[in-house]
């Protein structure tokens, strides 16, 4: 019998330059199923191989395995990191401009460390699709569903690689043993061709009449939550097509000379409105499918002690992420070794002044840039609100009883006063309150205080904390132990889809309907409509009436609503804003100080650099390029 290693995997691995990880491949196959024949001998073994195809999904909730957290400007961490403290330094180094072509960081192309080899994921999907017909005891409806899931996963792995590397090869089938050297040396395909291929795979399992097999919802919630559904597939298709229509991929003149070896342009540098039309249709279909499946914006309705109307709004925002399998979740991922636990422990400071827990690391530190991103309580940017003192935002004020989300009598900067509910739901800071099921904690984070810098590694370098990511049921025991409630990482939730839809509507000229979907999200966040807020409080009251102005509003609305969830990393890239925002200094507060005046000083942490256009796409390693000269390097590397 031919083993998995013998099915020309050596050839496939050779041209992708991943021979080094070949020996580890069988380790991910459940129960050591080592042969193709054994893998598809019956339904039980085939299902194990199905889960192998799932196993290559990125570790969405792993701070050191997901570039969305630390490779951009949303979070920051102390540096240098002590030896042995972090399992992988890759994302932190990328944020500091240390990506390279000799040994690329977070190398999803080849795999290694805390990131999966996505081309092996593609290959496993192809093996499944080429052999599933051998299973004779598999019911037709299950076979149809499994095939649909694996086709989606194959599309998703191509998509994730395209986000990171731009034009990539299309690997629709694994190569036979008889393949010659020219066939092995595959080439990168134009971006538009890659997008069409990915979308065609998703269409093949979602279009009416295709008998795709994907369920509209998961009925067996005991064992199947996290599996792919039709709303997931359609929502990811919407995200793909919105990205393909965005400035990075649509009319990007930076890549005029990005050509394949035979001279084929790998980017269509002409802007095409049709890409936005396709994105709009995909968003419409996804919204319709999600709403038909009962997916809706989450609303907190528990009557726990201390729950005021303000707290209900805050918990509606927080629990849209942290309440497991809540009504808003389109795709919740449960693939990591310890789902959502690492995120929560990394995000939370010591809340209880009487207990110090070494489990609560607190170094998941949002930057000052993120704190300034949120609106005022009037629902407009802080530099647009006519009634809010932007020039005094770094000056100290004393908290009064009427001030929300903070401790009465405490001193903190004006930046923290009169902000929208999402500001207080997302961020903890010195002087803030932190609502949990068992208590409302007063957060005091200056040096010497219970949540301040006590250990060499257990602290926030910026003075901000990711409150949004900590489930409200967390309990700290007297001995410092921490009890956490699991939640699946929200790869996609309805507010995300609504704002993608609003973006596509605005880009295709439907301003009124775009506002409708933005306002759905704002209403849940306790804000008035865009029209009301801008008309009454903005120094640019007509901003929302133009396509350009509404585009800016939609961009900020996405960055606020999805703050701390990692979407910013990709959105800045697709909008071509990374070149501006990631070329700006990173600031926090002077967290080593003990008194109000010195602690609340804006402090430079790092001068971040982003090389345009080079850093929009990551490099292929020199090893990959040596093995296969057809795989040309990305521009600038």
C-alpha positions as CSV (number, residue, x, y, z in Angstrom):
1,X,0.0,0.0,0.0
2,X,1.2,3.5,-0.8
3,X,1.7,5.6,2.3
4,X,0.8,9.3,2.4
5,X,4.4,10.2,2.0
6,X,4.6,8.1,-1.2
7,X,1.9,9.9,-3.1
8,X,4.2,12.3,-4.8
9,X,4.2,14.3,-1.7
10,X,7.9,14.6,-2.0
11,X,7.5,16.3,-5.3
12,X,4.8,18.6,-4.1
13,X,6.7,19.5,-1.0
14,X,9.8,20.1,-3.1
15,X,8.4,22.9,-5.2
16,X,6.8,24.5,-2.2
17,X,10.0,24.2,-0.3
18,X,8.5,22.5,2.7
19,X,10.6,19.3,2.8
20,X,11.7,20.2,6.3
21,X,8.2,19.8,7.7
22,X,7.5,16.6,5.7
23,X,8.6,14.3,8.5
24,X,6.1,15.9,10.9
25,X,3.1,15.6,8.6
26,X,1.9,12.3,9.8
27,X,1.8,13.6,13.3
28,X,-1.4,15.5,12.6
29,X,-3.3,12.5,11.3
30,X,-5.6,11.2,14.0
31,X,-4.9,7.7,15.4
32,X,-1.7,7.4,13.3
33,X,-3.7,6.6,10.1
34,X,-0.6,6.3,7.9
35,X,-1.9,5.1,4.6
36,X,-4.4,6.4,2.0
37,X,-6.1,3.0,2.0
38,X,-6.5,2.9,5.7
39,X,-7.7,6.6,5.8
40,X,-10.7,5.8,3.6
41,X,-11.4,2.2,4.5
42,X,-14.6,3.2,6.2
43,X,-16.7,6.1,7.5
44,X,-14.9,6.4,10.8
45,X,-11.5,6.6,9.4
46,X,-12.6,9.0,6.6
47,X,-14.1,11.3,9.3
48,X,-10.8,11.4,11.1
49,X,-9.2,12.5,7.8
50,X,-11.9,15.2,7.5
51,X,-10.8,16.6,10.8
52,X,-7.2,16.5,9.6
53,X,-8.2,18.9,6.8
54,X,-9.7,21.2,9.5
55,X,-6.5,20.9,11.6
56,X,-4.6,23.3,9.3
57,X,-6.8,26.3,10.1
58,X,-4.7,29.1,11.5
59,X,-4.7,29.4,15.3
60,X,-7.1,32.4,15.3
61,X,-7.1,32.8,19.1
62,X,-3.3,32.3,19.6
63,X,-1.6,35.6,20.3
64,X,1.7,34.1,19.1
65,X,0.3,32.1,16.2
66,X,-2.0,34.7,14.6
67,X,-0.5,37.8,13.0
68,X,-3.7,39.8,13.6
69,X,-2.7,40.4,17.2
70,X,0.9,41.5,17.5
71,X,2.2,42.0,13.9
72,X,0.4,45.3,13.4
73,X,-0.3,48.4,15.7
74,X,-3.4,47.3,17.6
75,X,-1.4,45.8,20.5
76,X,2.1,46.3,21.9
77,X,4.4,44.4,24.3
78,X,7.5,45.1,26.4
79,X,10.8,44.5,24.6
80,X,13.1,42.6,24.7
81,X,11.0,39.7,25.8
82,X,12.8,37.5,28.5
83,X,14.1,34.2,27.3
84,X,11.6,31.4,27.7
85,X,8.7,33.7,28.2
86,X,7.2,33.6,24.7
87,X,7.0,30.4,22.6
88,X,7.3,32.4,19.4
89,X,8.7,35.9,18.9
90,X,7.7,36.1,15.3
91,X,4.7,38.4,15.4
92,X,6.4,40.9,17.8
93,X,9.4,41.0,15.4
94,X,7.2,41.6,12.4
95,X,5.7,44.6,14.1
96,X,9.2,45.9,14.7
97,X,10.1,45.7,11.0
98,X,12.2,42.5,11.2
99,X,10.4,40.4,8.6
100,X,13.0,38.9,6.2
101,X,13.4,36.6,3.3
102,X,16.2,34.3,4.6
103,X,14.0,32.8,7.4
104,X,10.6,34.5,7.1
105,X,8.6,35.1,10.3
106,X,5.2,33.5,10.7
107,X,5.9,31.4,7.6
108,X,2.5,30.1,6.5
109,X,3.9,29.1,3.2
110,X,6.2,26.5,4.6
111,X,4.9,26.1,8.1
112,X,6.7,25.9,11.4
113,X,6.6,27.1,14.9
114,X,3.1,28.2,15.8
115,X,1.8,28.5,12.2
116,X,0.5,25.7,10.1
117,X,1.9,24.8,6.6
118,X,-1.1,25.9,4.6
119,X,0.1,24.2,1.4
120,X,0.0,20.9,3.3
121,X,-3.5,21.8,4.2
122,X,-4.4,22.3,0.6
123,X,-2.7,18.9,-0.2
124,X,-4.7,17.1,2.5
125,X,-7.9,18.6,1.2
126,X,-7.0,17.3,-2.3
127,X,-6.2,13.8,-0.9
128,X,-9.6,13.8,0.8
129,X,-11.5,14.9,-2.3
130,X,-9.7,12.4,-4.5
131,X,-10.3,9.4,-2.2
132,X,-13.7,10.0,-0.5
133,X,-15.5,7.9,-3.2
134,X,-13.7,4.8,-1.9
135,X,-15.7,4.9,1.4
136,X,-18.6,2.5,0.8
137,X,-20.4,2.8,4.1
138,X,-20.8,6.6,4.0
139,X,-24.4,7.9,3.6
140,X,-24.8,10.1,0.5
141,X,-25.9,13.2,2.5
142,X,-22.9,12.9,4.7
143,X,-20.6,12.4,1.8
144,X,-22.1,15.5,0.2
145,X,-21.6,17.5,3.3
146,X,-18.0,16.4,3.9
147,X,-17.0,17.1,0.4
148,X,-18.5,20.6,0.7
149,X,-16.7,21.3,3.9
150,X,-13.3,20.2,2.4
151,X,-13.9,22.3,-0.7
152,X,-14.5,25.3,1.5
153,X,-11.4,24.6,3.5
154,X,-9.3,24.3,0.3
155,X,-10.7,27.6,-0.8
156,X,-10.0,29.2,2.6
157,X,-6.4,28.0,2.7
158,X,-5.8,29.5,-0.8
159,X,-7.5,32.7,0.4
160,X,-5.4,33.0,3.6
161,X,-2.2,32.5,1.5
162,X,-3.3,35.1,-1.0
163,X,-3.9,37.7,1.8
164,X,-0.3,37.1,3.0
165,X,1.6,36.7,-0.2
166,X,-0.6,38.2,-3.0
167,X,-0.5,36.2,-6.2
168,X,-0.1,32.5,-5.4
169,X,-0.2,29.2,-7.3
170,X,-3.5,27.4,-7.7
171,X,-3.3,23.8,-6.6
172,X,-6.5,22.2,-7.6
173,X,-5.2,18.7,-7.7
174,X,-2.1,16.9,-6.3
175,X,0.5,16.0,-8.8
176,X,0.9,12.3,-9.8
177,X,4.1,10.4,-9.2
178,X,4.8,10.6,-13.0
179,X,4.9,14.4,-13.0
180,X,8.1,15.8,-14.6
181,X,10.2,18.6,-13.3
182,X,8.5,21.3,-15.3
183,X,5.1,20.2,-13.9
184,X,6.4,20.3,-10.4
185,X,7.7,23.9,-10.7
186,X,4.3,25.6,-10.5
187,X,4.0,29.3,-11.0
188,X,2.1,32.1,-9.3
189,X,-1.1,33.0,-10.9
190,X,-2.6,36.5,-11.3
191,X,-4.5,37.7,-8.3
192,X,-7.8,38.0,-10.2
193,X,-7.5,34.4,-11.4
194,X,-6.8,33.2,-7.8
195,X,-9.9,35.1,-6.5
196,X,-12.0,33.6,-9.3
197,X,-10.8,30.1,-8.4
198,X,-11.4,30.5,-4.7
199,X,-14.9,31.9,-5.3
200,X,-15.7,29.2,-7.7
201,X,-14.9,26.6,-5.1
202,X,-17.2,28.3,-2.6
203,X,-19.9,28.7,-5.2
204,X,-19.8,25.0,-6.0
205,X,-21.0,24.2,-2.5
206,X,-23.4,27.1,-1.9
207,X,-25.2,27.9,-5.1
208,X,-28.8,26.7,-5.3
209,X,-29.1,23.5,-7.2
210,X,-25.6,22.4,-6.5
211,X,-26.6,19.9,-3.7
212,X,-23.6,21.4,-1.9
213,X,-24.4,19.7,1.4
214,X,-23.5,22.5,3.8
215,X,-26.2,22.9,6.5
216,X,-27.8,26.2,7.2
217,X,-27.1,25.8,10.9
218,X,-25.5,23.2,13.2
219,X,-28.2,21.0,14.8
220,X,-25.9,18.7,16.7
221,X,-24.4,21.2,19.1
222,X,-22.7,18.6,21.2
223,X,-20.1,17.5,18.6
224,X,-20.4,19.7,15.5
225,X,-20.1,23.4,16.6
226,X,-17.4,25.0,14.6
227,X,-18.0,23.0,11.5
228,X,-18.6,24.9,8.3
229,X,-22.1,26.0,7.4
230,X,-23.6,27.7,4.4
231,X,-23.8,31.1,6.2
232,X,-20.1,30.7,7.1
233,X,-19.2,29.9,3.5
234,X,-21.2,32.8,2.0
235,X,-19.9,35.3,4.6
236,X,-16.3,34.4,3.9
237,X,-17.0,34.7,0.2
238,X,-18.4,38.2,0.9
239,X,-15.2,39.1,2.8
240,X,-13.0,37.7,0.0
241,X,-14.8,39.7,-2.7
242,X,-14.8,42.9,-0.6
243,X,-11.1,42.5,-0.2
244,X,-10.6,41.8,-3.9
245,X,-12.5,45.1,-4.6
246,X,-10.5,47.1,-2.1
247,X,-7.5,49.4,-3.1
248,X,-4.8,46.8,-2.4
249,X,-6.1,44.5,-5.1
250,X,-8.3,46.8,-7.2
251,X,-6.4,49.4,-9.3
252,X,-3.2,49.3,-7.3
253,X,-0.5,51.0,-9.5
254,X,2.3,49.9,-7.0
255,X,2.4,46.6,-8.8
256,X,2.6,47.7,-12.4
257,X,5.8,45.8,-12.9
258,X,4.9,42.7,-10.8
259,X,5.2,40.1,-13.6
260,X,5.4,36.3,-13.8
261,X,8.5,34.9,-15.5
262,X,6.7,34.7,-18.8
263,X,5.7,38.4,-18.6
264,X,2.1,37.8,-17.4
265,X,1.0,40.7,-15.1
266,X,0.2,39.3,-11.7
267,X,-1.9,42.4,-10.7
268,X,-4.6,44.0,-12.8
269,X,-3.7,47.6,-12.0
270,X,-6.9,49.1,-13.5
271,X,-9.7,49.9,-11.1
272,X,-12.9,47.9,-11.9
273,X,-16.2,48.9,-10.4
274,X,-17.5,45.5,-11.3
275,X,-15.4,44.0,-8.5
276,X,-17.5,46.1,-6.1
277,X,-20.7,45.0,-7.8
278,X,-19.7,41.3,-7.2
279,X,-18.8,42.1,-3.6
280,X,-22.2,43.7,-3.1
281,X,-24.1,40.7,-4.4
282,X,-22.0,38.4,-2.2
283,X,-22.8,40.5,0.8
284,X,-26.5,40.5,0.1
285,X,-26.6,36.7,-0.3
286,X,-24.6,36.3,3.0
287,X,-26.8,38.7,5.0
288,X,-29.9,36.9,3.7
289,X,-28.5,33.5,4.6
290,X,-27.4,34.5,8.0
291,X,-30.6,36.2,9.0
292,X,-32.6,33.2,7.6
293,X,-30.5,31.0,9.8
294,X,-31.5,33.0,12.9
295,X,-28.2,34.9,13.3
296,X,-28.8,38.3,14.9
297,X,-26.9,41.1,16.6
298,X,-26.3,40.0,20.2
299,X,-28.2,41.8,23.1
300,X,-27.4,41.2,26.7
301,X,-30.5,40.4,28.7
302,X,-29.3,38.9,32.0
303,X,-30.4,40.5,35.3
304,X,-27.2,40.0,37.3
305,X,-26.5,42.1,40.3
306,X,-25.3,45.6,39.4
307,X,-26.6,45.5,35.8
308,X,-27.7,49.0,34.9
309,X,-28.8,50.1,31.4
310,X,-25.2,51.3,30.8
311,X,-23.8,47.9,31.9
312,X,-26.3,46.2,29.6
313,X,-25.0,48.1,26.7
314,X,-21.4,47.4,27.6
315,X,-22.1,43.7,28.1
316,X,-24.0,43.6,24.7
317,X,-20.7,44.8,23.2
318,X,-18.4,42.5,25.2
319,X,-20.5,39.4,25.0
320,X,-20.9,39.6,21.3
321,X,-17.4,38.2,21.4
322,X,-17.2,36.4,24.8
323,X,-20.6,34.7,25.2
324,X,-20.0,31.3,23.8
325,X,-22.0,30.4,20.7
326,X,-24.1,33.5,21.0
327,X,-26.7,34.7,18.4
328,X,-24.3,36.9,16.5
329,X,-21.7,34.3,15.8
330,X,-21.4,33.3,12.2
331,X,-18.1,31.3,12.5
332,X,-16.7,30.4,15.8
333,X,-13.4,28.6,15.7
334,X,-12.5,25.9,18.2
335,X,-9.4,24.6,16.6
336,X,-6.6,25.8,19.0
337,X,-5.2,23.6,21.7
338,X,-6.8,25.7,24.5
339,X,-9.4,27.9,22.8
340,X,-9.7,31.5,24.0
341,X,-7.9,30.7,27.3
342,X,-4.6,32.1,26.2
343,X,-6.3,35.3,25.0
344,X,-8.1,35.8,28.2
345,X,-5.1,35.2,30.4
346,X,-3.0,37.4,28.2
347,X,-5.6,40.2,28.3
348,X,-6.6,40.4,31.9
349,X,-4.8,42.3,34.7
350,X,-5.1,41.4,38.3
351,X,-8.6,42.7,39.2
352,X,-8.8,41.7,42.8
353,X,-6.6,44.0,45.0
354,X,-6.3,41.2,47.6
355,X,-5.0,38.5,45.2
356,X,-2.0,38.4,42.9
357,X,-2.3,35.8,40.2
358,X,0.7,35.0,38.1
359,X,-1.7,33.5,35.6
360,X,-3.0,36.9,34.6
361,X,-0.3,38.2,32.3
362,X,-1.9,41.6,31.3
363,X,0.5,42.3,28.5
364,X,-2.1,42.1,25.7
365,X,-1.8,45.9,25.6
366,X,-3.9,48.1,23.3
367,X,-2.0,51.1,22.1
368,X,-2.9,54.8,22.7
369,X,-3.8,55.0,19.0
370,X,-6.6,52.5,19.7
371,X,-7.9,54.5,22.7
372,X,-8.1,57.6,20.5
373,X,-9.9,55.7,17.8
374,X,-13.3,55.4,19.6
375,X,-16.0,58.1,19.3
376,X,-17.1,60.6,21.9
377,X,-20.4,59.8,23.6
378,X,-22.1,61.8,20.8
379,X,-21.0,59.1,18.2
380,X,-18.4,61.1,16.2
381,X,-14.6,61.1,16.2
382,X,-12.9,63.0,19.1
383,X,-11.3,65.5,16.7
384,X,-14.7,66.3,15.0
385,X,-17.0,66.7,18.1
386,X,-17.8,70.4,18.6
387,X,-18.6,69.8,22.2
388,X,-15.6,67.7,23.2
389,X,-12.2,69.3,24.2
390,X,-9.8,67.5,21.8
391,X,-6.9,69.8,22.7
392,X,-7.3,69.0,26.4
393,X,-7.4,65.2,26.0
394,X,-4.1,64.6,27.8
395,X,-4.8,66.9,30.7
396,X,-5.8,65.5,34.1
397,X,-9.4,65.7,35.4
398,X,-11.1,64.3,38.4
399,X,-13.9,61.8,37.9
400,X,-17.3,62.9,39.2
401,X,-20.3,60.7,40.1
402,X,-22.0,61.5,36.7
403,X,-19.0,60.2,34.7
404,X,-19.5,56.7,33.4
405,X,-17.1,53.8,33.5
406,X,-14.7,55.3,36.0
407,X,-14.1,55.5,39.7
408,X,-15.5,58.6,41.4
409,X,-12.8,60.9,42.8
410,X,-10.0,59.3,40.7
411,X,-7.8,61.4,38.4
412,X,-7.3,60.4,34.8
413,X,-6.8,62.2,31.4
414,X,-9.6,63.9,29.6
415,X,-9.2,61.3,26.8
416,X,-11.2,58.9,29.1
417,X,-14.2,61.2,29.7
418,X,-17.4,61.3,27.8
419,X,-16.6,58.5,25.4
420,X,-18.9,56.1,23.6
421,X,-20.0,52.8,25.3
422,X,-17.6,50.7,23.1
423,X,-14.6,52.6,24.6
424,X,-15.5,51.4,28.1
425,X,-16.5,48.0,26.9
426,X,-13.3,47.4,25.0
427,X,-10.6,49.0,27.3
428,X,-9.5,48.9,30.8
429,X,-7.2,51.6,32.1
430,X,-6.0,53.3,35.3
431,X,-9.1,54.6,37.0
432,X,-11.6,52.5,35.0
433,X,-14.2,50.1,36.5
434,X,-14.4,46.5,35.2
435,X,-17.7,44.8,35.5
436,X,-17.7,41.0,36.0
437,X,-20.5,38.6,37.1
438,X,-19.2,38.3,40.6
439,X,-18.1,41.9,41.2
440,X,-17.4,45.3,39.7
441,X,-13.6,45.9,40.1
442,X,-11.8,49.2,40.4
443,X,-8.8,49.1,38.1
444,X,-5.7,50.8,39.6
445,X,-2.6,50.3,37.5
446,X,0.1,52.7,38.6
447,X,3.4,51.1,39.9
448,X,2.8,49.6,43.3
449,X,-1.0,49.3,42.8
450,X,-2.7,45.9,42.6
451,X,-3.0,45.9,38.7
452,X,0.2,47.8,38.0
453,X,3.7,46.7,37.1
454,X,4.9,44.3,39.8
455,X,6.6,41.6,37.9
456,X,9.2,41.9,35.1
457,X,6.8,40.5,32.5
458,X,3.2,40.6,33.9
459,X,2.0,44.1,32.9
460,X,0.6,46.2,30.1
461,X,3.3,48.3,28.5
462,X,0.8,50.9,27.3
463,X,-1.4,51.2,30.4
464,X,-4.5,49.8,28.5
465,X,-6.1,46.4,28.9
466,X,-8.2,44.4,26.4
467,X,-11.4,44.1,28.6
468,X,-13.5,43.1,25.6
469,X,-11.7,39.7,25.3
470,X,-12.2,38.6,28.9
471,X,-15.3,36.6,29.6
472,X,-17.4,38.1,32.5
473,X,-17.5,34.7,34.3
474,X,-13.8,34.7,35.1
475,X,-13.1,34.0,38.7
476,X,-9.8,34.4,40.6
477,X,-9.3,32.0,43.5
478,X,-7.6,32.9,46.8
479,X,-4.5,30.9,45.7
480,X,-4.2,32.8,42.5
481,X,-5.8,30.2,40.3
482,X,-8.1,31.4,37.5
483,X,-11.4,29.8,36.4
484,X,-12.2,30.7,32.8
485,X,-15.2,30.1,30.6
486,X,-14.3,28.9,27.1
487,X,-15.7,30.8,24.1
488,X,-15.0,30.1,20.4
489,X,-12.9,32.7,18.7
490,X,-15.2,34.9,16.5
491,X,-13.7,34.5,13.0
492,X,-16.8,36.1,11.7
493,X,-19.8,37.7,13.4
494,X,-22.8,39.5,12.1
495,X,-21.7,43.1,12.8
496,X,-18.6,42.4,10.7
497,X,-20.7,41.2,7.8
498,X,-23.1,44.2,8.1
499,X,-20.2,46.6,7.9
500,X,-18.8,44.8,4.9
501,X,-22.2,45.1,3.3
502,X,-22.4,48.8,4.1
503,X,-18.9,49.3,2.6
504,X,-20.0,47.6,-0.7
505,X,-23.2,49.6,-0.8
506,X,-21.4,52.9,-0.4
507,X,-18.8,52.0,-3.1
508,X,-21.7,51.1,-5.5
509,X,-23.6,54.3,-4.8
510,X,-26.3,53.2,-2.4
511,X,-25.7,55.7,0.4
512,X,-29.1,55.3,2.1
513,X,-29.0,51.5,2.5
514,X,-25.4,51.7,3.6
515,X,-26.4,54.0,6.5
516,X,-29.1,51.6,7.5
517,X,-26.6,48.8,8.1
518,X,-24.1,51.0,9.9
519,X,-26.9,52.3,12.1
520,X,-27.9,48.7,13.1
521,X,-24.5,48.3,14.6
522,X,-24.4,51.7,16.2
523,X,-27.8,51.2,17.8
524,X,-26.6,48.1,19.6
525,X,-23.6,50.1,20.7
526,X,-25.9,52.7,22.3
527,X,-25.3,55.4,19.7
528,X,-27.6,57.6,17.6
529,X,-27.7,57.2,13.9
530,X,-24.9,58.5,11.7
531,X,-27.2,61.2,10.4
532,X,-28.2,62.4,13.8
533,X,-24.7,62.3,15.3
534,X,-23.0,64.1,12.5
535,X,-25.7,66.7,11.9
536,X,-25.8,67.7,15.6
537,X,-22.2,67.3,16.8
538,X,-19.7,67.1,14.0
539,X,-17.7,70.1,12.7
540,X,-18.2,68.4,9.3
541,X,-22.0,67.8,9.5
542,X,-22.4,66.9,5.8
543,X,-19.7,64.3,5.8
544,X,-22.0,61.3,5.6
545,X,-23.7,62.7,2.5
546,X,-20.8,62.1,0.1
547,X,-19.3,58.8,-0.9
548,X,-15.8,59.8,0.2
549,X,-17.0,61.0,3.6
550,X,-19.2,58.0,4.2
551,X,-16.3,55.7,3.2
552,X,-14.2,57.3,6.0
553,X,-17.0,56.9,8.5
554,X,-17.5,53.2,7.5
555,X,-13.7,52.6,7.9
556,X,-13.7,54.0,11.4
557,X,-16.9,52.3,12.3
558,X,-15.3,48.9,11.4
559,X,-12.1,49.7,13.3
560,X,-14.1,50.6,16.4
561,X,-16.7,47.8,16.3
562,X,-14.1,45.1,15.6
563,X,-11.4,46.6,17.7
564,X,-9.1,44.1,19.5
565,X,-10.4,41.2,17.4
566,X,-7.6,41.4,14.9
567,X,-9.6,42.6,11.9
568,X,-7.7,45.8,11.9
569,X,-4.5,44.1,10.7
570,X,-6.2,43.0,7.4
571,X,-8.4,46.0,6.9
572,X,-5.5,48.5,7.0
573,X,-3.8,46.4,4.4
574,X,-6.7,46.1,2.0
575,X,-7.5,49.8,2.3
576,X,-3.7,50.6,1.7
577,X,-3.6,52.5,5.0
578,X,-0.8,50.4,6.6
579,X,1.7,52.6,4.8
580,X,0.4,55.6,6.8
581,X,-0.6,54.2,10.2
582,X,2.2,51.7,10.5
583,X,4.7,54.4,9.8
584,X,3.7,56.3,12.9
585,X,5.0,56.1,16.5
586,X,3.5,53.8,19.0
587,X,2.5,55.5,22.3
588,X,1.3,54.5,25.7
589,X,1.3,56.0,29.2
590,X,4.4,56.2,31.5
591,X,3.4,53.0,33.4
592,X,6.4,52.9,35.7
593,X,5.2,55.9,37.7
594,X,3.4,56.0,41.0
595,X,1.5,59.3,40.9
596,X,-1.2,60.8,38.7
597,X,0.9,63.5,37.0
598,X,3.8,61.4,36.0
599,X,1.9,58.2,35.1
600,X,-0.4,60.1,32.7
601,X,2.3,61.3,30.4
602,X,2.2,60.3,26.8
603,X,5.2,58.1,26.3
604,X,6.9,57.0,23.1
605,X,7.3,53.2,22.9
606,X,8.5,52.6,19.4
607,X,9.0,54.3,16.0
608,X,7.2,51.8,13.8
609,X,8.3,51.5,10.1
610,X,6.3,50.0,7.2
611,X,8.1,49.8,3.9
612,X,5.7,50.6,1.0
613,X,4.8,48.6,-1.1
614,X,7.2,45.8,0.1
615,X,5.5,45.1,3.5
616,X,2.0,44.7,2.1
617,X,3.0,41.2,1.2
618,X,5.4,38.9,3.0
619,X,8.4,37.3,1.4
620,X,8.9,33.8,0.1
621,X,12.0,32.3,1.6
622,X,15.2,32.0,-0.4
623,X,15.0,28.3,0.0
624,X,11.6,28.2,-1.7
625,X,12.9,30.3,-4.6
626,X,16.0,28.2,-5.0
627,X,14.0,25.0,-5.1
628,X,11.5,26.5,-7.6
629,X,12.8,29.4,-9.7
630,X,9.3,29.9,-11.2
631,X,8.1,31.2,-7.9
632,X,9.3,34.8,-8.2
633,X,9.8,37.0,-5.1
634,X,7.4,39.6,-4.0
635,X,8.4,43.2,-4.9
636,X,10.9,44.8,-2.5
637,X,12.2,41.6,-1.0
